[in-house]
Amino acid sequence: MKKNEQPVWRSLYPFESRYFNWDGLRYHYVDEMRPRNAKDRQTLLMVHGNPTWSFMFRNLITAFRDRYRCIAIDHIGCGLSDKPSEKEYPFSLERRIGDLSRFVEHLDLRNITLIAHDWGGAIGIGTAERFPDRFDRFVLMNTSAFSGECPLRIKVCKLPLFGRLAIQGLNLFSLGTMTMAAAKHIPKEVRAGYFAPYNTWANRTAVKRFVQDIPLTPGHPAFQTLQTIENALPMFRHKPVCLIWGMLDWCFSPKFLKRFIQFFPEAVVRRLDNAHHLVLEDTPEEVLSAIEQFLAGTEAIQPH
């Protein structure tokens, strides 16, 4: 790439970068709304998981920014946010929720529709539990907000030495996500966008720590936090909820969808039979259509 030339993925993510600074760290986010003076518009708050970043919501932002305030954040250590060391930042579920909570307060966000994927579900719902009056609706995609089965290939990545070498050294978690968590080939420029923030050993610290933070036993530090989030789910039972699920996902499998339906029996459910974990890459049109109808209130509730 020539000097001053933009990387190819940047044209897919043509949004202005904004930063919320606190505790000496920069929390990156996108805040798109056209026209900008429509302050009373509802907010779509997009929260990613691991090992993705706000880049995954690029098509949703472009599609909805003319009608909604579209905000997509990058967790600390992810995307275009600062990437501190493990000594400088705890990389815990509790802290992630604290970060997002402080961000919501800082921007005084209200009338929020949470759009969450992967770890974004637990982090987003954990934040909503603290500010239930600020959150109106929920769109959840291949995610969790409770303890569940952990696949063997994820457990292997949690092994201290192997996980550190595989995830931080060889970037296998990100590479595997692009192949084993997608139902179709992801174009080179899109892969480059996902990989861009995680280009060095140090920059992959958050990817490793997200994996380590998966609680497999009650003694794990994140277990009680996740239990608190699960206990809060009935609080939102009668809020509008849309569950969009890639049915080929071996990680957040259809078992997680069934569990969410138990909590939210009135939810709108869209099962995507040809999509894997990365639903926004596998079936972007279907996801966009489902969210469009849900936000407009035109999608009928189907038998679960």
N, C-alpha and C positions, 0 to 999 in steps of 0.2 A: 504494500500500500504506500502510495506516495505521501510525502509530507503534507500535512493539512488536509489530506483526503479523508472523508468520513468513511467509517467501516460500512460494509454493505447492509448490515442489519439496521443501521440507524435510520434509513429511509422507511423502515417498517414501524419505527417508534419515534415519530416526528414531534414529540411533545416537549413543552418547556419543563425543565427540571426545577423543582422547588425543594426547599429544605427547612425542616423544623429542627432547631438546635437546642439541645438540652444535655446536661451532664457532660459537656465537652464533645458530644457526638452529633453528627448530622444525619437526620432521618429523612431520606429522600422520598418525595411523592410527586405524583402528577395530579394537577387540578385543572380540569378542562370543562369549560362551559361557554356555550355561545348562544345568545349574547351574554357577555360577562355581567351585565347589570341585573340579570334575573335572579336576585338573591333569594326569592321565595321558592325556587325550584327544589324539587326533591333531590337528595344526594344518593348516588350509587357509590358505596364504599367497597372497594375491591381489595381483598386480602388474600395473598398467595401463600403457598406452602413451600415444601422442600423437594427438589433443589431449583425451584423456579424463581421468578421475581415479577414485578409489575409488567414486564414485557409480555407476559402471557395474556394480559387483558387488552392488548393494543386494539384488537378489532371491536371489542365492546365499547371502548372509549370513543373510537371514531364513529360508531353507529349511534351512540346515545347522547353525545355531548351537545347536540342541538336542542335536546329536550330536558336533560337532567344535568346536574352537576356531577361530573365523573371524577372520582378521586381514587387513585390506586397507589398504595404505599409499598415501600421496600423495607422489610425488617432489617434491623441493624445486622451487619455482616452479610447482607444480601443485596443483589441488584446494585444500584448506584448509591446506596447508603454507605456510611463509613464502615470499615472492617477492622474493628479492634481485636486485640489478642484475647486469649482466654483469661489472662490476668486482669484485663481492663473491663471485661463485660461478662456477666454470668451465663448468657445464652440459655436461659431457662424459660419454660412455658409461662411461669408467673411473671417474669420480667417482660416477656413479649406482650402479655396482656396489659401490663403497666405502661409500656411504651405506647400502645395503641390507645389506651384510655386517656393518657395525657395528651396525645395528638388530637383526639376527638374533642377534648375540653379546650385545647388551644385554639382550634378553628371554630369552636362552638357549633359543631355539626348537629343538626336536627333533621327530622323527617328522613332518617337513614334507611336505605335498603342495603343490607349486607349481602355482598356477592363473594362467596368464599369457596376456596378449593384446598384440598389436602389439609395441612396444619392450619390453614386460614380459618377453618371452621371452628376449631377449639379456641383459637385466639380471638376471633371475631365474636363468638357467642360469649366467651369469657368477658369480653369488653361490654357486650350488651347487658350482661348480668349486672354490671355496675351502673349502667345508665339505661334502664329499660324504657324510659320515656323518650329517649332519643332515637330508638330503633323501631321502625314501623313494619318492615318486611324482611324476609330472609330468602336468599337464593343459595342453596347449598349444592355443591358438585363434588362427588367422590371425596368425601371428607369424613370426619368423625368429631364427636364431642363427648366421647365416652370410651372406656377401655374396650378393646376387642382383640380378635386374633391377630397375631403378628406373623407374617409369612417367614419361612425359614431363611430365604435369601436376604430378608431385612435383618433377621437375628444375626446372621453371619457378619453383616456389616457393623453390628454393635460390638463384635469382639475387639478388645482394645488395640492390639497390635495390628491385626489384619485390617480393621476398620480404618485406622489412621493411615496406613500405607495405601489401601485401596481407594479411600475417599479423598484424602488430602494429596497423596502422592500421585496416583494414577488417574484421578478424577473419574473412577469407575461408576460412582453413584449417578453423576450427571450423564455420563455416556450411556449407562444402562437405562436411565429414564427415557432417553430419546429413542431407544430401541425396544426395550421390554415393557414400556408403559404407554406405547403408542400402537394403534392398530394399522397405521399406514406410514409410509415413508415421509419423514419430515424434511422439507427442502433445506439445502445447505445454508442459505442465508438465515433461515429461521433457527436452525441449530446454532449458528454462530451467535445469534442474539441471546439464546438461552445460556450459552457457554461464556459469553463475554465477561461478566463480572467475576467469574470463578476461574481465572486464568493462571493462578499461582497457588502453591501450597498454602500460603498464609490466607489468601482470599477464599479458600475453601473451608475455613474453620467453621463457619456457621453451618455448612452442609453436613459436616461431621457431627457437630453438636446437636443438630436437629435429630439425627439418627440416635445419638446417645440419649436424648431426652425422651425417647419412647419408653413409657413405664410398663415393664413386664411383671413386676411384683409390687405389692402394697408398700414395700419399703423404699421404692424409687421416689426421688424428690418430686417428680411431676405427678405421681399417682393421686395425691390428695387434691392437687389443683384440678386435675381432670375430673375427679369425683365431684368437686364443687360445681364445675361446669355442667356435668350431667344432672346434678340435683336442680340446677337452674332451668333446665329445659321446659318443665311444665309451666314456667312463668310465661312462656311464649306460645302456649298451646293454641290459643285462639287468634294469634297473629297470622297474617297471610304468609305461607311458606311454600316455596317451590323447590322440589328435589329433582335435580337433573343428574342422571347416572349413566356412566359408561359401563355397560353390563359385562364387558370383557376384563374389567379391572381385577387383578389377582391380589392387589394390596387392600384397597378400600372396596372390597367385593360387594356383591348384591346383599350379603348378610348385613352390612352396615346400613344399606338402604332400608331393609326390612325393620331394622331397629329404629331408625329415624321415623318411619311410618307409625310405629307404636307410640312414639312421643307426639307425633303430629298427624293424627288420623285424618284431618281435614286438608292436608297438604295436596297441592297440585304435583303430580309425579310425571316426569318424562323419562322413560327408559330408552336408552340409546343402544340398541343391540349391536351396532357396528363400531362402537367406541370403546376405547381402553381408558386408562387413567387420565390421559391428557385429552379430555373431551373437547377443549377449545381448539385443539389442533386436528383431532380426528374428524369431528363433525361440527365445524364452526357455524354453518348455516342453521343446523337444527338447534344448537344451543341459543343462538341469537333469536331465532323464532320463538323458542320456548320462553325466553326472558321477556321478549317484546310482548307476547300475549299475556304473560303473568302481570307485567307492570300495567298493562292496559285493562286488566281484569276481564279479558275475553276468553281465557282458556278454561274449558269445562273440567271439573274434577272427575277423573276416571276412577272406576273401582280399583282398589289396591290389591 
